[in-house]
Amino acid sequence: MATFGYGRVSTKEQTTENQRREIEAAGFTVDYWYVDEGVSGKVSAMQRPQFAKMLSQIRDGEVLVVTKLDRLGRDAQDVGATIRMLAARRIEVTVLQLGKLDLTSAAGKLMLTMLAAVAEMERDLLVERTQSGLARAKAEGKTLGRPSSTTAEQRAAMVKRHQNGESISALAKAYEISRASVMRIVKGPVHVPLG
């Protein structure tokens, strides 16, 4: 029965060597080591090239060891799906961050369920804090969103030039903005009469 190790780092400048050392220091002899370098944690596990390759190599009943839970997926749902798929193949999944706990065991499944609930609560709190911050900023009169690439004077000049026959393309080139931006400026808000 072989032991597989998997590591992931977000940028090419980072190294997975520390992850491998941590796994070996925990007493595991890694027979096969797979690494996704320069792959964001936002990419689901199954879409990571080396993770997918590892899944095609690991046999039922073998062991997969990772240092942290986020190595197995981008969010609680992705991690849960990955663990269920591995458990169906009787692959033991050990996450060092959780104290060498096998996530495919009964205790591991309970831990995973609790972690998923905590992650969901954290997401909800983050959304709540973001909405509260946006409401406060609006109340304080702050302008939200990306800053305008043109000044009020430039927008007024564009409208006038367009009314005098200058094309959308020429204005876009002159002000170094997209044609869509020029069209929004020169067309202005659309008012639909009621009734």
C-alpha positions in Angstrom: 0.0 0.0 0.0 1.6 3.3 -1.1 1.4 6.7 0.5 0.8 9.7 -1.8 1.6 13.2 -0.9 0.0 16.3 -2.5 1.2 19.9 -2.2 -0.1 23.1 -3.8 1.2 26.7 -3.9 -0.4 29.7 -5.5 2.6 31.3 -7.2 5.7 29.9 -9.0 7.9 31.8 -6.5 6.6 29.7 -3.6 7.8 26.1 -3.0 6.0 23.0 -1.8 9.2 21.6 -0.3 8.1 22.8 3.2 4.8 20.8 2.8 6.7 17.7 1.9 9.1 18.1 4.8 6.1 18.6 7.2 4.5 15.4 5.9 7.7 13.4 6.4 8.3 15.0 9.8 4.9 13.7 10.8 6.2 10.1 10.2 4.9 9.5 6.7 7.1 8.0 4.0 5.9 9.5 0.8 6.1 7.1 -2.1 4.6 9.4 -4.7 4.7 13.2 -4.5 2.4 15.4 -6.7 2.6 19.2 -6.8 0.5 21.9 -8.4 2.6 25.1 -8.5 1.1 28.4 -9.5 -2.4 27.2 -9.0 -4.8 29.3 -7.0 -6.8 27.9 -4.2 -9.8 29.1 -6.0 -9.4 26.3 -8.6 -11.4 23.2 -7.7 -9.3 20.1 -6.9 -10.4 18.2 -9.9 -9.3 21.0 -12.2 -5.8 21.0 -10.9 -3.5 19.2 -13.3 -1.3 17.3 -10.8 -4.2 16.5 -8.4 -6.1 15.0 -11.3 -3.0 13.0 -12.4 -2.5 11.8 -8.8 -6.2 10.6 -8.7 -5.6 8.5 -11.8 -2.5 6.9 -10.2 -3.6 6.3 -6.6 -5.2 2.9 -6.1 -8.2 2.0 -3.9 -7.2 1.5 -0.3 -4.0 3.6 -0.5 -3.2 6.7 1.6 -3.2 10.4 0.6 -1.6 12.9 3.0 -1.8 16.7 2.8 -0.7 19.4 5.2 -3.8 21.6 5.2 -7.5 21.1 4.4 -7.5 23.8 1.6 -5.1 21.6 -0.4 -8.1 19.3 -1.1 -10.4 21.9 -2.6 -11.4 25.6 -3.0 -14.2 25.6 -0.4 -16.1 23.4 2.0 -18.3 22.0 -0.8 -15.4 21.2 -3.1 -13.4 19.6 -0.1 -16.5 17.6 0.8 -17.0 16.3 -2.7 -13.3 15.4 -3.0 -13.4 13.5 0.4 -16.6 11.6 -0.6 -15.1 10.6 -3.9 -11.9 9.4 -2.1 -13.8 7.6 0.6 -15.9 5.7 -2.0 -12.5 4.3 -3.2 -11.5 3.5 0.4 -8.5 5.9 0.1 -7.5 7.1 3.6 -7.2 10.9 3.6 -5.0 12.4 6.3 -4.7 16.2 6.9 -1.9 17.1 9.2 -3.5 20.4 10.2 -6.2 18.4 11.9 -3.8 16.2 13.9 -3.3 13.3 11.5 -7.1 12.7 11.4 -8.3 10.4 8.6 -11.2 12.4 7.1 -12.8 9.2 5.6 -13.3 7.8 9.2 -16.5 8.4 11.2 -14.6 11.0 13.4 -13.1 12.6 10.2 -16.6 12.9 8.6 -17.9 14.6 11.8 -14.9 17.0 11.8 -15.5 17.8 8.1 -19.2 18.5 8.7 -18.3 20.9 11.5 -15.6 22.6 9.5 -18.1 23.0 6.6 -20.6 24.6 9.0 -18.0 27.0 10.4 -16.8 27.9 6.8 -20.4 28.7 5.8 -20.9 30.8 8.9 -17.7 32.7 8.1 -18.9 33.4 4.6 -22.2 34.6 5.9 -20.5 36.9 8.4 -18.2 38.2 5.7 -21.1 39.1 3.4 -22.9 40.7 6.4 -19.8 42.8 7.2 -19.3 43.8 3.6 -23.0 44.9 3.2 -22.7 46.9 6.5 -19.6 48.6 5.3 -21.1 49.5 1.9 -24.2 50.9 3.6 -22.0 53.0 5.9 -19.9 54.3 3.0 -23.0 55.3 1.1 -24.5 57.0 4.1 -21.2 59.0 4.5 -21.6 60.1 0.8 -18.7 58.1 -0.5 -18.7 57.1 -4.2 -18.6 53.4 -4.6 -17.2 51.4 -7.5 -14.3 52.0 -9.8 -13.3 55.6 -10.3 -14.4 57.2 -13.5 -11.8 57.3 -16.3 -13.1 60.7 -17.5 -13.8 64.0 -15.7 -17.2 65.8 -15.8 -15.7 68.3 -18.2 -14.5 65.6 -20.6 -17.9 63.9 -20.5 -19.6 67.2 -21.4 -17.1 67.9 -24.2 -17.7 64.4 -25.6 -21.5 64.9 -25.7 -21.0 68.2 -27.4 -18.5 66.8 -30.0 -20.9 63.9 -30.7 -23.8 66.2 -31.2 -21.6 68.1 -33.7 -21.2 64.9 -35.7 -18.0 63.3 -34.3 -18.1 59.5 -34.4 -18.1 57.2 -31.3 -14.9 55.6 -32.6 -13.1 58.9 -33.0 -14.2 60.0 -29.5 -13.0 56.6 -28.0 -9.6 57.1 -29.6 -9.3 60.8 -28.6 -10.2 60.1 -24.9 -8.5 56.6 -24.8 -11.6 54.8 -23.5 -13.7 52.1 -25.0 -16.5 52.6 -27.5 -19.0 51.3 -25.0 -17.9 53.9 -22.4 -18.3 56.7 -25.0 -21.8 55.3 -26.0 -22.9 55.4 -22.3 -21.7 59.0 -22.0 -23.2 60.4 -25.2 -26.4 58.5 -25.0 -27.0 59.4 -21.3 -29.6 57.8 -19.1 -32.6 56.4 -21.0 -35.9 57.7 -19.7 -39.0 55.6 -20.5 -42.3 57.5 -20.2 -44.8 55.8 -17.9 -48.4 55.2 -19.0 
